[in-house]
Amino acid sequence: LNMRFIFAKLGDKNILRPWRGLQFFLQDERRQIWTVYQIWQKYFALFRCKQNQKIPATRKGFYDAQINVNIQELTKNNYNVAIACKLSGILVLDLDVDLERGLNGIETIQLLEQKLGKLPLTLTQRTPRGGMHLIFSDEGIVQPIGKIEKDCDVKWNGYILCEPSSINGKTYKFTNGIDEKGNITIAKLPQAWLNYLN
């Protein structure tokens, strides 16, 4: 079954979180279907980074993030695309994988799931070096820890690069939580995980 966003209004206009509080419903074929880039542009705070780098190409970095940024225009001008996490109402578990350096964030999270319970299906992105971004709603997040063990960063006050960005010819790629029509799922964190992260 396909799942998709049903868009809802926010009460707090001082925070750039235009999708926050959305509920997931079974897809209604009569509703307009958005591509992932359209959703990214319309509902998330984006900014540009330098070509082939994670370094912001704006004066104030992720504080310059805005909604309605044209992703195609950025890539046409050879910029990478970044999403500001807190401004977009998301928290990201950034799992590093580098076996030569003893890093395996995927295994770290799997072990933690045995204690805290399995994480729900959510939008997932593969990183150029073989790691993963698990992208969750930040609902219930207050002041999260910055790291889990040595190989999992908790991104909230910060940003991540997102598809179609690339580093050294290897691209960021959404691999889960999105279907062929561009419908995406951004899940809420279970209470046990909220307690642990806060």
Secondary structure, DSSP 8 states (H G I E B T S, - for coil): --EEEE----S-TTS--TTTT-EEEE--TTS----HHHHHHHHS-EEEE-TTSSSBSSTTGGGG-BSS--HHHHHHTT-EEEEEHHHHTEEEEEE-EEGGGTEEHHHHHHHHHHHH------EEEE-TTS-EEEEEE-TT-SS--SEETTTEEEESSSEEEETT-EETTEE-EEEESB-TT--B--B---HHHHHHH-
